[in-house]
Amino acid sequence: MLAKPLQANSRSCTEQSSIPSPCINVCTMQQIEAAQQELCLGCLRTLPEIVEWGSASRIRKQAIWSEVLVRITTVQAWSDGAQQPMEGSAMQSAMAKANAKEVK
């Protein structure tokens, strides 16, 4: 679904001085049950994250990317049959996996 374009952009965010936007021009906000919040269907960012992107620091942009990667994992797990929002240790595990992918 949306993981491939986003993951391709996430790899380049640690390799470049400017961090690419997660936006893939599929801009539709919708309540995502797996993430328990309203997200853009294209980039999995919240509206506040989208609004702040242009003025965000490099560190903040990396933090937003980390959140997006966790959301990708959460949404994929949900669509693969987990059918429960990720919380606690499951969310921490997803965050660790996302951060490990970002470093590579």
Backbone as a ProteinNet text record, in pm:
[ID]
protein_1_A
[PRIMARY]
MLAKPLQANSRSCTEQSSIPSPCINVCTMQQIEAAQQELCLGCLRTLPEIVEWGSASRIRKQAIWSEVLVRITTVQAWSDGAQQPMEGSAMQSAMAKANAKEVK
[TERTIARY]
84.5	0	88.7	103	181.2	318.7	349.7	477.1	596.9	589.4	706.7	752.6	665	714.3	764.7	697.8	739.3	871.6	890.7	1015.5	1131.6	1108.9	1214.1	1256	1160.5	1192.6	1260.7	1222.6	1279.3	1427.1	1469.3	1610.4	1692.3	1640.5	1716.8	1718.9	1630	1626.3	1748.7	1816.8	1938.4	2061.4	2045.9	2158.5	2173.1	2075.6	2078	2079.8	2128.6	2123.8	1981.4	1905.1	1764.6	1680.1	1582.6	1501	1379	1356.9	1242	1111	1010.4	877.7	822.8	748.4	682.9	567.4	528	412	431	328.4	329.2	210.5	157.3	47.3	-80.8	-108.9	-237.4	-292.9	-339.8	-371.1	-518.4	-549.1	-684.6	-675.7	-735.5	-735.3	-848.9	-817.9	-918.4	-882.2	-985	-962.8	-910.5	-792.5	-731.4	-745.2	-827.1	-857.8	-733.2	-645.4	-525.3	-436.7	-430.3	-345.7	-421.8	-552.2	-639.5	-626.3	-613.3	-608.7	-635.3	-659.8	-683	-548	-526.6	-399.8	-424.9	-325.1	-329.2	-312.2	-397.9	-389.1	-263.3	-206.2	-86.2	41.6	59.4	187.7	179.4	61.5	39.2	85.9	77.7	106.6	-24.1	-16.7	-130.7	-135.3	-248.7	-260.1	-157.8	-138.8	-36.2	104.4	137.6	268.7	282.1	174.5	175.7	196	122.8	129.2	268.6	329.6	458.8	577.2	560.1	672.7	761.9	704.7	782.4	874.6	837.1	919	989.6	973.8	1032	1183.8	1251.7	1396.8	1426.9	1552	1594.9	1562.3	1588.7	1561.8	1412.8	1330.2	1185	1137.8	1192.4	1154.5	1192.3	1309.5	1348.2	1252.1	1207.8	1112	978.7	934.9	810.4	826.3	940.6	964.5	960.5	1017.6	1013.2	869.6	786.4	644.7	576.2	607	547.5	586.5	713	757.6	687.8	665.7	590.3	447.6	389.1	251.5	244	344.2	346.1	341.4	426.5	430.3	296.9	238.4	110	-0.3	-7.9	-113.1	-93.5	31.6	56.6	18.5	54.7	18.1	-132.9	-200.5	-346.5	-405.6	-355.7	-411.7	-374.6	-267.4	-228.1	-305.7	-396.6	-483.8	-472.4	-387.1	-374.8	-507	-576.4	-708.1	-716	-602.1	-603.2	-501.6	-533.5	-434.4	-311.5	-194.6	-71.7	-53	-15.9	8	129.8	177.5	281.6	400.8	433.9	553.4	545.4	425.8	412.5	447.5	404.6	436.7	585.9	644.9	788.2	869	825.1	892.3	884.4	767.8	751.4	839.8	849.8	934.9	1081.4	1124.3	1262.9	1293.3	1200	1218.4	1225.3	1139.1	1138.1	1268.7	1317.4	1442.5	1559.9	1558.9	1665.9	1666.2	1549.1	1539.5	1589.9	1562.5	1602.2	1753.4	1821.3	1966.1	2037.1	1981	2045	2060
-117.5	0	123.4	194.7	315.9	296.5	178.5	157	174.5	125.3	130.4	271.8	362.5	498	566.9	544.8	609.6	554.4	422.4	364.5	407.4	423.7	472.9	613.2	699.3	834.9	833	740.5	737.9	703.6	617.2	583.6	706.6	787.3	903.6	1014.2	1010.1	1119	1117.9	1005.3	1002.6	1024.8	1020.8	1033.8	1174.4	1258.9	1391.6	1497.5	1616.4	1725.6	1779.8	1778.5	1817.5	1691.2	1691	1571.7	1578.8	1475.2	1477.6	1464.5	1525.8	1515.7	1375.2	1322.7	1193.7	1200.6	1320.7	1338.4	1265.4	1188.9	1121.5	1168.2	1286	1349	1266.4	1198.9	1131	1191.5	1313.9	1395.3	1385.2	1287.8	1268	1230.4	1310.2	1281.1	1184.1	1085	986.8	929.9	897.3	831.2	690.5	659	527.6	450.7	348.5	274	211.5	156.5	90.5	186.7	310.3	410.2	492.7	477	549.1	700.9	748	891.9	920.5	1048.3	1088.2	1113.6	1046.7	1056.2	1078.4	1132.9	1141.7	1000.3	960.9	826.4	807.5	915.6	905.8	892.7	979.5	984.3	943.5	916.8	875.7	979.1	1107.5	1213.7	1270.9	1326.5	1398.6	1537	1603.4	1738	1834.3	1833.4	1922.3	1893.7	1766.5	1733.1	1786.5	1777.1	1828.1	1979.4	2048.1	2194	2241.6	2174.8	2221.3	2180.9	2090.3	2035.9	2145	2242.1	2345.3	2425.3	2443.8	2522.8	2436.7	2306	2216.3	2206.3	2188.2	2167.7	2027.7	2004.6	1872.6	1764.8	1795	1698.3	1667.8	1770.5	1749.8	1668.5	1696.3	1619.3	1472.4	1445.8	1306.8	1241.7	1317.6	1264.9	1233.3	1320.5	1294.3	1168.2	1153.6	1032.4	907.9	916.4	802.1	764.2	864.5	838.2	775.8	826.6	771.7	624.8	591.7	452.9	361	410.7	332.3	311.6	416	404.3	305.4	303	204.4	64.5	38.8	-92.4	-124.8	-27	-46.2	-77.9	0.8	-19.4	-152.3	-188.4	-316.7	-433.1	-424.4	-530.8	-542.4	-428.6	-426.3	-493.8	-457.9	-513.7	-660.4	-704.2	-845	-930.7	-870.4	-948.9	-924.7	-833.6	-809.1	-759.5	-670.6	-618.8	-553.3	-515.3	-440.9	-328.6	-213	-105.6	-149.3	-106.4	-141.5	-48.3	-105.5	-27.3	-83.6	-11.6	-58.9	-120.7	-246.3	-311.4	-336.2	-361	-380.5	-251.9	-138.1	-10.2	18.9	-13	9.1	-77.5	-201.2	-290.3	-235.7	-186.8	-128	-5.1	76.4	195.6	155.4	52.6	6.5	-43.3	-119.1	-167.2	-50.8	46.2	163.1	240.3	257.8	330.3	253.4	120.7	39.1	50.7	51.8	66.6	203.1	305.1	441.8	456.6	385	395.7	329.3	222.1	147.5	229
0	0	0	109.7	111.1	169.9	217.2	284.4	191.9	69.1	-17.9	-49.9	-96.5	-123	3.5	114.2	238.1	287.2	280	326.1	237.6	109	20	61.8	92	137.9	273.9	361.5	495.9	492.2	400.2	388.5	352.3	263.7	219.9	324.6	423.3	521.4	611	627.3	707	620.3	489	397.8	342	358.5	299.6	408.4	368.6	465.2	477.7	367.1	376.8	381.3	466.5	487.1	397	314	223.8	300	246.8	306.1	283.5	379.9	360.5	259.8	220	132	-0.4	-40.2	-170.5	-255.2	-220.8	-295.7	-299.9	-190.4	-170.7	-42	-52.5	64.9	103.2	188	237.5	384.5	470.1	613	644.8	728.5	768	904.4	982.4	1110.7	1082.1	1133.3	1113.2	1243.8	1241.2	1363.3	1425.1	1341.6	1392.8	1471	1426.7	1492.2	1595.3	1599.9	1692.5	1679.1	1554.3	1529.8	1383	1353.3	1215.7	1148.7	1034.8	962.8	815	747.3	601.8	547.1	454.6	397.4	313.4	263.9	181.7	262.3	360.8	431.8	578.8	627.7	766.8	869.3	832.2	928.8	981.2	1101.6	1157	1092.7	1103.9	1048.3	1110.5	1243.3	1299.3	1244	1220.7	1163.6	1021.2	944.6	806.9	807.7	894	901	942.8	1039.2	1090	1002.9	907.3	831.3	771.2	705.8	636.9	726.9	851.1	943.1	1048	1039.3	1139.3	1123.2	1235.1	1233	1179.4	1146.5	1098.8	1203.2	1328.8	1436	1444.4	1434.1	1440	1320	1201.8	1082.7	1099	1157.1	1183	1282.4	1381.6	1479.3	1412.4	1322.3	1248.8	1165.4	1097.2	1018.8	1107.7	1227.5	1319.9	1352.1	1376.2	1403.5	1282.2	1163.9	1041.1	1025.6	1051.1	1037.3	1137.2	1258.5	1357	1307.9	1251.6	1200.4	1085.1	998.7	889.6	948.8	1047.6	1112.3	1177.6	1244.9	1312.3	1212.4	1106.3	1006	934.3	903.9	837.9	929.1	1057.6	1151.8	1161.8	1164.6	1170.9	1048.3	932	808.6	791.3	859.1	853.4	952.4	1027.3	1113	1261.3	1305.5	1449.5	1506.4	1431.9	1467.4	1604.1	1660.8	1786	1775.6	1828.7	1830.2	1909.2	1865.9	1935.4	2054	2166.1	2286.1	2357.3	2453.8	2543.2	2474.3	2511.7	2459.8	2309.9	2256.8	2112.1	2038.2	2091	2029.3	2043.3	2158.3	2177.7	2082.4	2062	1968	1826.1	1787.5	1654.3	1639.2	1743.4	1739	1723.6	1796.7	1786.2	1645.3	1586.6	1449.7	1352.4	1369.5	1281.1	1293	1414.6	1433.7	1375.5	1387.5	1329.6	1178.2	1116.7	971.7	928.4	1009	973.5	975.3	1065.2	1077.9	960.8	907.1	797	673
[MASK]
++++++++++++++++++++++++++++++++++++++++++++++++++++++++++++++++++++++++++++++++++++++++++++++++++++++++

